[in-house]
Amino acid sequence: MKRKTAHLGMFLALALICGYIESLIPFYFGVPGMKLGLPNLVTVVMLSCIGAKEAFFVSALRILLSGFLFGNPFSILYSFGGGICSFAVMCLLLRTKKLQTVSVSTAGGMFHNIGQIAVAAAVVENYNLFYYTPVLMVSGFVTGCLIGIAAQEMIVRLNGRI
């Protein structure tokens, strides 16, 4: 039990560090909410190596702590919307055992943006925000693919060590 707690703490710390590093990287292409998604690297690796329950716990805690440390209540709300949507899709796709990590991560990146747009549209009561969806789908595809490639490499290198 102590070893599992230590591993979860390590993954949470790693996800928080990735979130902090992401906040330092200037990544702005004219559309609000576009990010690299570095903390999702930890989530994808955990889903593949440890399990959904643990990955969800670490992901939810990371969103909450990152919001308090680097954001605000709205960033927590948007992150939870995107995170839950993304997490559910990735879990369902991994259960099929037909898709590789890169494909699962790519779908997760795209659905994260769908979840965030849905929450943002509901919060500001302006459904015109859905016009951002095509641009955010492209960014979710690209960043999800990059995160998936990095996660796949980490999974291969960590095989059996977690």
Disulfide bonds with the S-S distance in Angstrom:
none
